[in-house]
Amino acid sequence: MVHFEGVSLKSLLHPKPAGLVLQYGTAGFRTTARHLDHVMFRMGLLAALRAKKTMSTIGVMVTASHNPEEDNGVKLIDPMGEMVAVAWESYATQLTNAEQDALLTTLKDIIKQEAISMDKKAMVFVGRDTRLSSEDLSQAVLDGVSSLGDHSHDFGLVTTPQLHYLVRCQNTNGSYGNASLEGYYQKLSQAFVQITSKVNAVKLTTDQSPLRIDGANGIGALKMREMEPFLQQRLSFNLYNDGTSGRLNHLCGADYVKVQQRSPQGVEMVAGERCCSFDGDADRIVYYYHNPQGHFHLLDGDKIATLISTFIKELLTQAGLNLQLAVVQTAYANGSSTHFLQNNMKVIVECVKTGVKHLHHAAQKFDIGVYFEANGHGTVVFSDSAEEQIKGLAADPSLTEDRKSAAQMLEDTVNLVNQTVGDAISDMLLIEAVLAVRGLSVQQWDKIYTDLPNRQLKVKVADRRAIDTTDAERRATSPAGLQEAIDGIVGKYSLSRSFVRPSGTEDVVRVYAEADTQANADCLAYEVSLAVYHLAGGVGEEPKPLQ
């Protein structure tokens, strides 16, 4: 029997600022940390309800990912380590925005709508990043869970992907892995060591210089230090922006590198040597290097997806396995990557709306789905059938040596991947394993295909809802005349395309353009921005040509 008086009393310790309205989006709630205490308490309540509904352990991660250090946020994690069900996103918004005197009514409405039995105790896993505000905010989550009389396990400092992993392990009774940080380190490192054991140890450490890792002054750096002993000296790396000095995500991290198209501060760059950057909660990764002339080269999510998918396809061919492999992209994927995958590698490519949850669900339709957003968030998803076939083949004593080796490497790849969500550490280890096995330098990887020059801009508008899109956000259906204007502008440039989409968080329209040269991509982006400004209710100054 639940005594809701406990909820009422504890909620008074986490009061909601009057009039504050927040929206649960793809990345959960995210805003200035000082506005989140009541949100965290209420997400503790909601996580407990979700756990009762699913009769499973649910996760709550306190993080604002790549946002500035003064921000914070929260993400809910469903039983298989995926993002919380879409229907429950609206419950999260309702519960968060309920004024103090309506909290219990809103809570009871959710319980009634979902027909939740309140008799059984729930379990909620809680984790947090390294922000100064995260400890107090995670305590608010724990308070929310305990106010309903339910149980929680506070894992303390973990990366977002680690908490996703832990939730899935717990709900699969250990078949996915051991529900502990040591279990995470052991599973990934053993798979990495197995794959790279095919490469001569001396060759592995002499052919490649140490990997330079930018930890964004966040949780990923801390966890790489913890993982290092498990790697058995099979990966040599130097850690920068490790949190001992410098601010979280400030002039460093995956988002900074991707958006600014430059190397982060605090990383010692040496021409030709590979570097990578995590984001603040270590669920994104990008690679990059300087050429001998000092020019910056970025290998983003598109390049990562191409490297991984071609590696897996080659192993499938060598093993003689007929499994359907697909790469899932968004409209932001560089046109050259799509062309290479479809025409050179003959891989299925599917385009979906922006947002990790859309990519993840699309990837699950295939035997093996590789998905990465251009920002470096992505992973590989294997169907149960694909895993069974790979595992069975790897154990087949009648196979030739080549087929057996390929099957075993595929099995190790399955174990190296964190299938729940994008994971900078897991993705980094897989990339390093592929580069080692194939004997590729970062420059050779980069030359697999050449990105088309591109530009992203944003236009301030009075109301972003004026923009509607179709065809996975690649074409605008409103306002009237906008798509026709875009088509006319695109027709003026070679190898060009452009699309616009409303931001999910602010009243701006995002513009993407690519063309045969950077100058043309810049001009195309400017002209499309001008069309958006005039046809979609632009505010402020009219867009100016790029210098």
C-alpha positions as CSV (number, residue, x, y, z in Angstrom):
1,M,0.0,0.0,0.0
2,V,1.5,3.4,-1.1
3,H,1.0,6.3,1.3
4,F,1.1,9.3,-0.9
5,E,1.6,11.6,2.1
6,G,5.3,10.7,1.8
7,V,5.3,12.0,-1.7
8,S,3.6,15.2,-0.6
9,L,6.0,15.8,2.3
10,K,9.2,15.0,0.3
11,S,8.1,17.1,-2.7
12,L,8.0,20.2,-0.4
13,L,11.8,19.7,-0.1
14,H,12.0,19.9,-3.9
15,P,9.6,22.7,-4.8
16,K,8.7,23.6,-8.4
17,P,9.4,27.3,-9.3
18,A,6.0,28.8,-10.2
19,G,5.4,29.2,-13.9
20,L,8.5,27.2,-15.1
21,V,7.6,25.1,-18.1
22,L,10.0,22.4,-19.5
23,Q,9.7,19.9,-22.3
24,Y,11.1,16.3,-22.3
25,G,12.9,15.8,-25.7
26,T,15.2,13.3,-27.3
27,A,17.8,14.2,-24.8
28,G,15.4,14.3,-21.8
29,F,15.2,17.5,-19.8
30,R,18.1,19.9,-20.1
31,T,18.5,23.4,-18.7
32,T,20.3,25.5,-16.1
33,A,21.0,23.3,-13.1
34,R,19.4,25.5,-10.6
35,H,16.0,24.9,-12.2
36,L,16.1,21.1,-12.0
37,D,15.8,20.0,-8.4
38,H,12.0,19.5,-8.6
39,V,12.4,17.8,-12.1
40,M,14.8,15.3,-10.6
41,F,12.5,14.4,-7.7
42,R,9.6,13.9,-10.1
43,M,11.7,11.8,-12.5
44,G,12.5,9.6,-9.5
45,L,8.7,9.2,-9.1
46,L,8.2,8.5,-12.8
47,A,11.0,6.0,-13.0
48,A,9.5,4.1,-10.1
49,L,6.2,4.0,-11.9
50,R,7.8,2.9,-15.2
51,A,9.6,0.1,-13.3
52,K,6.4,-1.1,-11.8
53,K,4.6,-1.0,-15.1
54,T,7.3,-2.9,-16.9
55,M,8.2,-5.1,-13.9
56,S,11.8,-4.3,-14.7
57,T,14.7,-2.1,-13.5
58,I,14.6,1.4,-15.0
59,G,17.6,3.8,-15.2
60,V,17.8,7.6,-14.5
61,M,21.0,9.4,-15.7
62,V,21.8,12.9,-14.4
63,T,23.7,14.6,-17.2
64,A,23.6,17.5,-19.6
65,S,25.9,15.7,-22.1
66,H,27.8,18.3,-24.2
67,N,26.1,21.4,-22.7
68,P,28.1,23.9,-20.6
69,E,29.1,23.0,-17.1
70,E,26.4,25.2,-15.4
71,D,23.6,23.2,-17.1
72,N,22.4,19.8,-16.2
73,G,19.7,17.4,-17.3
74,V,18.1,13.9,-16.9
75,K,17.5,10.9,-19.2
76,L,15.2,7.9,-18.4
77,I,16.4,4.5,-19.6
78,D,14.0,1.7,-20.5
79,P,14.5,-2.0,-19.6
80,M,16.6,-3.0,-22.6
81,G,18.9,0.0,-22.2
82,E,17.0,2.0,-24.8
83,M,15.6,5.5,-24.4
84,V,12.3,5.7,-22.5
85,A,9.1,4.9,-24.6
86,V,7.7,7.9,-26.4
87,A,4.3,7.8,-24.6
88,W,6.2,8.2,-21.3
89,E,8.0,11.3,-22.5
90,S,4.6,13.1,-22.4
91,Y,4.1,11.8,-18.8
92,A,7.5,13.2,-17.9
93,T,6.5,16.6,-19.3
94,Q,3.1,16.5,-17.5
95,L,4.6,15.5,-14.1
96,T,7.4,18.1,-14.4
97,N,5.2,21.0,-15.2
98,A,2.4,20.2,-12.7
99,E,2.2,23.0,-10.1
100,Q,2.9,21.9,-6.6
101,D,-0.7,21.5,-5.5
102,A,-1.5,19.4,-8.6
103,L,1.5,17.0,-8.3
104,L,-0.4,14.2,-6.6
105,T,-3.4,14.4,-8.9
106,T,-1.1,14.2,-11.9
107,L,0.8,11.3,-10.4
108,K,-2.4,9.4,-9.7
109,D,-3.7,10.1,-13.2
110,I,-0.6,8.4,-14.7
111,I,-1.1,5.4,-12.4
112,K,-4.7,5.1,-13.5
113,Q,-4.0,5.6,-17.2
114,E,-1.3,3.0,-17.2
115,A,-3.2,0.7,-14.8
116,I,-0.1,0.4,-12.6
117,S,-0.2,-2.0,-9.7
118,M,1.4,-0.2,-6.8
119,D,1.8,-3.3,-4.6
120,K,5.2,-4.5,-5.8
121,K,8.4,-2.8,-5.0
122,A,10.3,-1.2,-8.0
123,M,14.1,-0.9,-8.6
124,V,15.7,2.2,-10.2
125,F,19.4,2.5,-11.2
126,V,20.8,6.0,-10.9
127,G,24.0,7.5,-12.3
128,R,25.5,10.9,-12.7
129,D,28.2,12.8,-14.6
130,T,31.0,14.9,-13.1
131,R,29.2,18.3,-12.9
132,L,29.2,20.0,-9.5
133,S,25.4,20.0,-9.5
134,S,25.0,16.3,-10.3
135,E,25.5,14.9,-6.8
136,D,22.7,16.9,-5.3
137,L,20.4,16.4,-8.3
138,S,20.9,12.7,-8.2
139,Q,20.0,12.7,-4.5
140,A,16.7,14.4,-5.6
141,V,16.1,11.4,-7.9
142,L,16.7,9.0,-5.1
143,D,14.3,11.0,-2.9
144,G,11.6,10.6,-5.5
145,V,12.1,6.9,-5.7
146,S,12.1,6.4,-1.9
147,S,9.1,8.6,-1.4
148,L,7.0,5.9,-3.1
149,G,8.7,3.2,-0.9
150,D,10.7,1.8,-3.8
151,H,14.3,0.7,-4.1
152,S,17.2,2.3,-5.9
153,H,20.9,1.6,-6.6
154,D,23.1,4.6,-6.8
155,F,26.0,3.9,-9.2
156,G,27.5,7.3,-8.6
157,L,29.8,8.5,-11.3
158,V,29.2,6.7,-14.6
159,T,29.1,7.5,-18.3
160,T,25.6,7.6,-19.8
161,P,26.3,4.5,-21.9
162,Q,27.5,2.6,-18.9
163,L,24.2,3.2,-17.1
164,H,22.3,2.0,-20.2
165,Y,24.5,-1.1,-20.2
166,L,23.9,-1.8,-16.5
167,V,20.1,-1.5,-16.9
168,R,20.1,-4.0,-19.8
169,C,22.3,-6.4,-17.9
170,Q,20.1,-6.3,-14.9
171,N,16.9,-7.0,-16.9
172,T,18.4,-9.8,-19.0
173,N,19.6,-11.7,-15.9
174,G,23.2,-11.4,-16.9
175,S,22.9,-12.8,-20.4
176,Y,24.0,-9.5,-21.9
177,G,26.7,-9.1,-19.3
178,N,27.5,-8.6,-15.6
179,A,25.6,-5.6,-14.2
180,S,28.6,-3.9,-12.7
181,L,31.3,-1.5,-13.9
182,E,33.9,-4.2,-13.7
183,G,31.6,-6.4,-15.9
184,Y,31.4,-3.6,-18.4
185,Y,35.2,-3.2,-18.5
186,Q,35.8,-6.9,-18.7
187,K,33.3,-7.6,-21.5
188,L,34.6,-4.8,-23.8
189,S,38.3,-5.3,-23.0
190,Q,38.2,-9.1,-23.6
191,A,36.5,-8.6,-26.9
192,F,39.0,-5.9,-27.9
193,V,42.0,-8.1,-26.9
194,Q,40.5,-11.0,-28.8
195,I,40.1,-9.1,-32.0
196,T,43.5,-7.4,-31.8
197,S,45.2,-10.7,-30.8
198,K,45.1,-11.4,-34.6
199,V,47.6,-8.6,-35.0
200,N,51.2,-9.1,-33.9
201,A,51.6,-7.3,-30.6
202,V,54.9,-5.6,-31.6
203,K,53.3,-4.5,-34.9
204,L,50.3,-3.2,-33.0
205,T,52.3,-0.9,-30.7
206,T,54.9,0.3,-33.3
207,D,52.8,0.9,-36.4
208,Q,50.4,3.2,-34.7
209,S,51.4,6.1,-32.5
210,P,49.5,6.4,-29.2
211,L,45.9,7.5,-29.6
212,R,45.3,11.0,-28.3
213,I,42.0,11.1,-26.4
214,D,40.3,14.4,-25.5
215,G,38.1,13.5,-22.5
216,A,36.2,16.9,-22.6
217,N,37.1,17.3,-18.9
218,G,34.2,14.9,-18.2
219,I,33.3,11.4,-17.0
220,G,34.7,9.6,-20.0
221,A,38.3,10.5,-19.1
222,L,37.7,9.2,-15.5
223,K,36.4,5.9,-16.8
224,M,39.2,5.5,-19.4
225,R,41.6,5.6,-16.5
226,E,39.6,2.9,-14.7
227,M,39.5,0.8,-17.9
228,E,43.2,1.0,-18.8
229,P,44.4,-2.0,-16.7
230,F,41.8,-4.2,-18.4
231,L,43.2,-3.5,-21.9
232,Q,46.3,-5.6,-21.2
233,Q,48.5,-3.0,-23.0
234,R,46.8,-3.7,-26.3
235,L,46.0,0.0,-26.7
236,S,48.4,2.8,-26.2
237,F,46.8,6.2,-25.5
238,N,47.4,9.6,-24.0
239,L,44.6,11.3,-22.2
240,Y,44.0,15.1,-22.5
241,N,41.4,17.3,-20.9
242,D,41.0,14.7,-18.2
243,G,39.1,16.8,-15.7
244,T,42.1,17.7,-13.5
245,S,42.0,21.2,-14.9
246,G,39.8,23.0,-17.3
247,R,36.1,23.2,-17.5
248,L,33.7,20.6,-18.8
249,N,33.1,20.9,-22.6
250,H,34.8,24.3,-22.7
251,L,36.8,24.6,-25.9
252,C,37.0,20.8,-26.0
253,G,34.9,17.7,-26.5
254,A,33.2,16.1,-29.5
255,D,30.5,18.8,-30.0
256,Y,33.1,21.6,-30.0
257,V,35.3,19.7,-32.5
258,K,32.4,18.9,-34.8
259,V,30.8,22.3,-34.8
260,Q,34.0,24.4,-34.8
261,Q,35.8,22.1,-37.3
262,R,39.0,22.5,-35.3
263,S,41.1,20.5,-32.7
264,P,40.3,21.1,-29.1
265,Q,42.4,23.2,-26.7
266,G,44.7,21.2,-24.5
267,V,45.5,18.5,-27.0
268,E,49.0,18.2,-28.4
269,M,48.5,17.8,-32.1
270,V,51.2,16.0,-34.2
271,A,50.8,15.9,-38.0
272,G,49.4,12.6,-39.2
273,E,48.6,11.2,-35.7
274,R,45.1,10.2,-34.8
275,C,43.1,11.9,-32.1
276,C,39.5,11.5,-30.8
277,S,37.2,13.5,-28.6
278,F,34.4,12.3,-26.3
279,D,31.6,14.5,-25.3
280,G,30.7,15.3,-21.6
281,D,28.8,12.1,-20.8
282,A,30.8,9.9,-23.3
283,D,28.0,8.9,-25.7
284,R,29.6,10.6,-28.7
285,I,32.9,10.4,-30.4
286,V,34.7,12.0,-33.4
287,Y,38.2,11.4,-34.8
288,Y,40.5,13.9,-36.4
289,Y,44.1,14.7,-37.4
290,H,46.3,17.4,-38.8
291,N,47.9,16.8,-42.2
292,P,51.6,17.7,-42.7
293,Q,50.5,21.2,-43.8
294,G,48.7,21.7,-40.5
295,H,45.2,21.4,-42.0
296,F,42.5,19.9,-39.8
297,H,40.7,16.8,-41.0
298,L,37.5,15.5,-39.2
299,L,36.3,11.9,-39.3
300,D,32.7,12.2,-38.0
301,G,29.8,9.8,-37.5
302,D,29.5,9.2,-41.3
303,K,33.2,8.2,-41.5
304,I,32.8,6.0,-38.4
305,A,29.7,4.3,-39.8
306,T,31.4,3.6,-43.1
307,L,34.5,2.1,-41.5
308,I,32.5,-0.2,-39.2
309,S,30.0,-1.3,-41.7
310,T,32.6,-2.1,-44.4
311,F,34.5,-4.1,-41.8
312,I,31.4,-6.1,-40.8
313,K,30.4,-6.7,-44.4
314,E,33.9,-8.1,-45.2
315,L,33.7,-10.4,-42.2
316,L,30.2,-11.6,-43.2
317,T,31.5,-12.4,-46.7
318,Q,34.5,-14.3,-45.4
319,A,32.4,-16.2,-42.9
320,G,29.8,-17.1,-45.6
321,L,26.9,-15.6,-43.5
322,N,23.9,-14.3,-45.4
323,L,22.7,-11.5,-43.0
324,Q,21.1,-8.3,-44.0
325,L,23.4,-5.4,-43.2
326,A,22.1,-1.8,-43.3
327,V,23.4,1.7,-42.4
328,V,20.9,4.1,-41.0
329,Q,21.5,7.8,-41.5
330,T,19.8,11.2,-41.2
331,A,19.5,14.0,-43.8
332,Y,22.7,15.4,-42.2
333,A,24.8,12.5,-43.5
334,N,27.3,13.7,-46.1
335,G,26.2,12.8,-49.6
336,S,29.6,11.2,-50.4
337,S,29.1,8.7,-47.6
338,T,25.7,7.7,-48.8
339,H,27.0,7.3,-52.4
340,F,30.0,5.2,-51.3
341,L,27.9,2.9,-49.2
342,Q,25.2,2.4,-51.8
343,N,27.2,2.3,-55.0
344,N,30.7,1.0,-53.9
345,M,29.8,-1.3,-50.9
346,K,26.3,-2.2,-52.1
347,V,25.0,-1.7,-48.5
348,I,21.4,-0.8,-47.8
349,V,21.1,2.8,-46.6
350,E,18.0,4.1,-44.9
351,C,17.4,7.7,-44.0
352,V,15.2,8.7,-41.0
353,K,14.3,11.8,-39.0
354,T,17.0,13.4,-36.9
355,G,17.1,12.0,-33.3
356,V,18.9,8.9,-32.0
357,K,15.6,7.1,-31.1
358,H,14.6,7.2,-34.7
359,L,17.9,5.7,-35.9
360,H,17.9,3.1,-33.2
361,H,14.4,1.8,-34.0
362,A,15.2,1.8,-37.8
363,A,18.4,-0.2,-37.2
364,Q,16.5,-2.8,-35.3
365,K,14.6,-3.8,-38.5
366,F,17.7,-5.4,-40.0
367,D,19.8,-8.4,-39.0
368,I,22.6,-5.9,-38.4
369,G,22.0,-2.2,-38.3
370,V,24.8,0.3,-38.1
371,Y,23.6,3.8,-37.2
372,F,25.6,7.0,-36.5
373,E,24.5,10.6,-36.5
374,A,27.1,12.9,-38.1
375,N,27.8,14.3,-34.5
376,G,29.4,11.0,-33.6
377,H,26.5,9.4,-31.6
378,G,25.9,5.8,-32.8
379,T,26.3,2.1,-32.4
380,V,25.6,-1.3,-34.0
381,V,22.5,-3.3,-33.3
382,F,22.4,-7.1,-33.9
383,S,19.1,-9.1,-34.0
384,D,18.8,-12.1,-31.8
385,S,18.8,-14.3,-34.9
386,A,22.0,-12.7,-36.2
387,E,23.7,-13.2,-32.9
388,E,22.7,-16.9,-32.7
389,Q,23.9,-17.5,-36.3
390,I,27.3,-15.8,-35.6
391,K,27.7,-17.6,-32.3
392,G,26.8,-21.0,-33.9
393,L,29.2,-20.5,-36.8
394,A,32.0,-19.5,-34.6
395,A,31.7,-22.7,-32.6
396,D,31.4,-25.0,-35.8
397,P,34.5,-27.3,-35.8
398,S,34.0,-28.2,-39.5
399,L,34.8,-24.7,-40.8
400,T,37.9,-23.8,-42.8
401,E,40.4,-21.7,-40.9
402,D,39.5,-18.5,-42.8
403,R,35.7,-18.9,-42.2
404,K,36.2,-19.7,-38.5
405,S,38.5,-16.7,-38.0
406,A,36.0,-14.4,-39.6
407,A,33.1,-15.9,-37.5
408,Q,35.0,-15.6,-34.3
409,M,35.9,-12.0,-35.1
410,L,32.3,-11.2,-35.7
411,E,31.4,-12.8,-32.4
412,D,34.0,-10.6,-30.7
413,T,32.6,-7.6,-32.5
414,V,29.1,-8.3,-31.1
415,N,30.7,-8.4,-27.6
416,L,32.7,-5.2,-28.2
417,V,29.6,-3.2,-29.2
418,N,27.4,-1.5,-26.6
419,Q,24.1,-2.2,-28.4
420,T,22.0,-0.1,-26.1
421,V,23.1,3.4,-27.1
422,G,26.0,5.3,-28.6
423,D,29.1,4.8,-26.4
424,A,32.3,6.7,-27.0
425,I,34.5,4.1,-25.2
426,S,33.0,1.1,-27.0
427,D,33.0,2.9,-30.4
428,M,36.6,4.0,-29.9
429,L,37.7,0.4,-29.1
430,L,35.9,-0.9,-32.2
431,I,37.4,1.7,-34.4
432,E,40.9,1.0,-33.0
433,A,40.4,-2.7,-33.5
434,V,39.3,-2.2,-37.1
435,L,42.2,0.1,-37.9
436,A,44.7,-2.5,-36.3
437,V,43.2,-5.5,-38.1
438,R,43.1,-3.8,-41.5
439,G,46.4,-2.1,-41.0
440,L,44.9,1.4,-41.7
441,S,46.3,4.7,-40.7
442,V,43.9,7.5,-39.9
443,Q,44.8,9.2,-43.2
444,Q,44.0,5.9,-45.2
445,W,40.7,5.6,-43.3
446,D,39.9,9.3,-44.2
447,K,40.6,8.6,-47.9
448,I,38.0,5.8,-48.2
449,Y,35.8,8.6,-49.6
450,T,36.0,12.4,-49.7
451,D,33.3,14.5,-48.0
452,L,31.4,17.0,-50.1
453,P,32.0,20.5,-48.7
454,N,29.0,21.5,-46.5
455,R,27.7,24.3,-44.3
456,Q,25.1,24.5,-41.5
457,L,23.4,27.7,-40.6
458,K,20.4,28.7,-38.5
459,V,17.7,31.4,-39.1
460,K,15.8,32.9,-36.2
461,V,12.0,32.8,-36.8
462,A,9.0,33.9,-34.9
463,D,7.6,30.4,-34.7
464,R,9.5,27.3,-35.8
465,R,6.2,25.5,-36.2
466,A,5.8,27.4,-39.4
467,I,8.2,24.8,-40.9
468,D,6.8,21.3,-41.7
469,T,8.8,18.6,-43.4
470,T,8.5,15.2,-45.0
471,D,10.8,12.5,-46.5
472,A,12.8,12.2,-43.3
473,E,13.0,16.0,-43.1
474,R,14.6,16.3,-46.5
475,R,11.7,18.3,-48.0
476,A,9.6,21.1,-46.6
477,T,5.9,21.0,-47.0
478,S,5.2,24.4,-45.4
479,P,5.3,27.3,-45.6
480,A,4.0,27.5,-49.1
481,G,6.6,28.1,-51.8
482,L,9.6,27.3,-49.6
483,Q,10.5,23.9,-51.1
484,E,10.1,25.3,-54.6
485,A,12.5,28.2,-53.7
486,I,15.0,25.7,-52.3
487,D,14.8,23.5,-55.4
488,G,15.4,26.5,-57.6
489,I,18.5,27.6,-55.6
490,V,19.9,24.1,-55.4
491,G,19.7,23.8,-59.2
492,K,22.2,26.6,-59.6
493,Y,25.1,24.5,-58.0
494,S,26.9,21.3,-58.9
495,L,26.7,18.1,-56.7
496,S,24.4,20.1,-54.4
497,R,21.5,19.6,-52.0
498,S,20.0,21.5,-49.2
499,F,17.2,21.0,-46.7
500,V,15.7,22.9,-43.7
501,R,14.2,21.7,-40.5
502,P,12.8,23.3,-37.4
503,S,15.0,23.1,-34.3
504,G,13.6,20.8,-31.5
505,T,14.5,23.3,-28.8
506,E,14.4,26.9,-30.0
507,D,12.7,29.1,-32.5
508,V,15.2,28.7,-35.2
509,V,15.3,26.9,-38.5
510,R,18.4,24.8,-39.2
511,V,19.7,25.0,-42.8
512,Y,22.0,22.3,-44.3
513,A,23.8,22.7,-47.6
514,E,26.4,20.8,-49.5
515,A,28.0,21.4,-53.0
516,D,31.1,20.7,-55.1
517,T,33.2,23.4,-53.4
518,Q,33.2,25.1,-50.0
519,A,32.5,28.5,-51.6
520,N,29.4,27.0,-53.4
521,A,28.2,25.3,-50.2
522,D,28.5,28.6,-48.3
523,C,26.6,30.5,-51.1
524,L,23.9,27.8,-51.2
525,A,23.5,27.8,-47.4
526,Y,23.2,31.7,-47.5
527,E,20.6,31.8,-50.3
528,V,18.5,29.1,-48.7
529,S,18.7,30.9,-45.3
530,L,17.5,34.1,-47.1
531,A,14.5,32.1,-48.5
532,V,13.7,30.8,-45.0
533,Y,13.9,34.3,-43.5
534,H,11.4,35.7,-46.1
535,L,9.0,32.8,-46.3
536,A,9.0,31.4,-42.7
537,G,8.7,34.6,-40.6
538,G,12.3,35.5,-39.9
539,V,13.0,37.9,-37.1
540,G,16.0,40.2,-36.4
541,E,18.5,41.0,-39.1
542,E,18.3,39.4,-42.5
543,P,21.0,36.7,-43.1
544,K,24.3,38.0,-44.4
545,P,26.6,36.4,-47.0
546,L,29.3,34.2,-45.4
547,Q,32.8,35.8,-45.6
